């Protein structure tokens, strides 16, 4: 009995140590259980150039988030995304591209290779981010927010392939999820981009 009490005391002491608390916090951050509801503007991600991109700077803007890949049948959609950005991007509308190797291993390159590919082949000038996992349970925090009603407060969604598109309004509210086949210059997307 004394051994059990001593062991319990040691475990309690270890758990109260700063290192243990940091470890517990790290486990919580990497947990496959989605976080509680949070504001879109509390999120952040790393750009393809390695800078932190704080989503609070997106307040008042309409946003399209798309998971991209360089070796996919939908890769030519980069052209439409760039056209959309050229036509409507700026103060009121922003595109964020998140490369991902989740589907068919169709984005195997480094951030530099991805950036070079996008610029050389499609003249991409909208904001590209570093490569992420898109799972709604264990992926990047942005995709956990996009895919889980518990976090975004509106709807569950599942990223089914490369070039799925999510729309977030100027108030940070989840608006819609579109499958890969929906063209960036479709009426569903362009009307959102225009704010109509």
C-alpha positions in Angstrom: 0.0 0.0 0.0 2.9 2.4 0.9 4.4 1.7 -2.5 1.1 2.6 -4.3 0.9 5.9 -2.3 4.5 6.7 -3.0 4.1 6.0 -6.7 1.0 8.2 -6.8 2.9 11.0 -5.1 5.8 10.7 -7.6 3.4 10.7 -10.6 1.6 13.8 -9.2 4.9 15.6 -8.7 6.1 14.7 -12.2 2.8 15.9 -13.7 3.1 19.3 -11.9 6.6 19.9 -13.3 6.9 22.5 -16.0 8.4 19.9 -18.4 5.5 17.6 -17.9 3.0 20.4 -18.5 4.8 21.3 -21.7 4.7 17.7 -22.8 1.0 17.5 -22.0 0.4 20.7 -23.9 2.3 19.4 -26.9 0.2 16.2 -26.8 -3.0 18.3 -26.8 -1.8 20.3 -29.8 -1.0 17.1 -31.8 -4.1 15.3 -30.7 -6.4 13.8 -33.3 -9.3 15.2 -31.3 -10.5 18.5 -32.8 -10.2 21.6 -30.7 -13.2 23.5 -29.3 -14.9 26.2 -31.4 -12.5 29.0 -32.2 -12.4 32.1 -34.3 -11.1 31.9 -37.9 -9.0 34.9 -37.0 -7.2 33.1 -34.2 -5.6 30.8 -36.8 -2.2 31.2 -38.4 -0.1 29.3 -40.9 3.4 29.4 -42.4 3.8 30.9 -45.9 5.7 29.1 -48.6 8.6 31.5 -47.9 8.7 30.4 -44.2 7.0 33.5 -42.6 4.2 33.3 -40.1 0.8 34.4 -41.6 -1.6 35.6 -38.9 -5.2 35.2 -40.0 -6.2 38.2 -38.0 -5.0 40.3 -41.0 -7.8 38.8 -43.0 -10.6 40.6 -41.1 -13.1 42.2 -43.5 -11.9 40.1 -46.5 -13.6 37.2 -48.3 -11.3 34.2 -48.5 -10.9 31.2 -50.7 -8.7 28.4 -49.3 -7.6 25.7 -51.6 -5.4 22.6 -51.2 -3.1 22.3 -54.2 -0.8 19.8 -55.9 1.6 20.1 -58.8 1.1 16.6 -60.4 -2.7 16.3 -60.3 -5.3 16.2 -63.1 -6.7 19.3 -61.5 -3.3 21.2 -61.5 -4.4 23.3 -64.4 -6.8 25.0 -62.0 -3.9 27.1 -60.9 -4.6 29.1 -64.1 -8.2 29.7 -63.1 -7.1 30.6 -59.5 -4.6 33.1 -60.8 -7.3 34.5 -63.1 -9.6 34.8 -60.2 -6.9 36.5 -58.1 -6.1 39.0 -60.9 -9.8 39.8 -61.4 -11.0 40.1 -57.8 -8.0 39.8 -55.4 -6.8 42.6 -53.3 -8.5 44.5 -50.4 -11.7 42.5 -50.4 -10.8 39.0 -51.6 -7.9 36.8 -50.9 -6.8 33.3 -52.1 -4.7 31.1 -49.8 -3.2 28.0 -51.5 -2.1 25.1 -49.3 0.1 22.6 -51.1 -0.6 19.0 -49.8 0.8 15.6 -50.6 -2.2 13.9 -49.1 -3.8 12.6 -52.3 -1.9 10.3 -54.7 1.4 11.7 -53.5 0.9 14.4 -56.1 2.9 17.2 -54.3 6.2 15.5 -53.4 8.5 18.6 -53.8 9.9 21.0 -51.3 8.4 24.5 -50.8 11.0 26.0 -53.1 10.2 23.5 -55.9 6.5 24.2 -55.4 7.0 27.9 -55.5 9.1 27.7 -58.7 6.6 25.4 -60.4 3.7 27.8 -59.6 5.6 30.8 -60.8 7.1 29.3 -63.9 3.9 27.5 -65.2 1.1 29.6 -63.9 2.5 33.0 -62.8 0.9 32.5 -59.4 0.9 35.7 -57.4 -1.7 34.8 -54.7 -0.5 33.7 -51.3 0.9 30.2 -51.2 1.5 28.5 -47.9 3.9 25.8 -46.8 2.9 22.1 -47.4 0.3 20.8 -44.9 -1.9 17.8 -44.1 -5.5 18.4 -44.8 -7.2 15.9 -42.5 -10.0 17.3 -40.5 -8.9 15.3 -37.5 -5.2 15.3 -37.5 -4.2 17.8 -40.1 -3.1 21.4 -39.9 -5.1 23.6 -37.5 -6.6 25.5 -40.5 -8.0 22.3 -42.0 -9.2 21.1 -38.6 -11.2 24.4 -38.4 -12.4 24.1 -42.0 -13.6 20.5 -41.6 -15.1 20.4 -38.1 -18.4 22.0 -37.1 -17.3 21.9 -33.5 -14.6 24.5 -34.5 -16.1 26.5 -37.3 -19.6 26.6 -35.9 -21.3 25.9 -39.2 -20.6 22.6 -40.9 -18.5 19.4 -41.1 -16.6 18.8 -44.3 -14.1 16.4 -45.7 -11.3 17.2 -48.2 -11.9 14.6 -50.8 -8.9 15.3 -53.2 -6.6 18.1 -54.4 -8.2 21.5 -55.2 -11.1 21.4 -52.8 -12.2 24.9 -52.1 -13.5 26.5 -48.9 -15.1 30.0 -48.8 -14.9 32.2 -45.7 -16.8 35.5 -45.6 -15.6 38.9 -44.4 -16.7 38.1 -40.9 -14.7 35.0 -40.6 -17.7 32.7 -41.1 -17.5 29.4 -42.9 -19.7 29.8 -46.0 -19.2 26.8 -48.3 -17.0 23.8 -49.3 -16.7 22.9 -53.0 -15.2 19.7 -54.5 -12.3 19.7 -56.9 -14.4 19.7 -60.0 -15.8 23.2 -59.2 -13.8 25.5 -61.5 -12.2 28.6 -59.8 -14.0 30.8 -62.4 -17.4 29.1 -61.9 -20.3 31.3 -60.9 -20.4 29.9 -57.4 -16.8 31.1 -56.8 -16.8 34.4 -58.8 -20.0 35.6 -57.2 -18.5 35.0 -53.8 -15.3 36.8 -54.8 -17.3 39.8 -56.0 -19.3 39.8 -52.8 -22.6 39.3 -54.5 
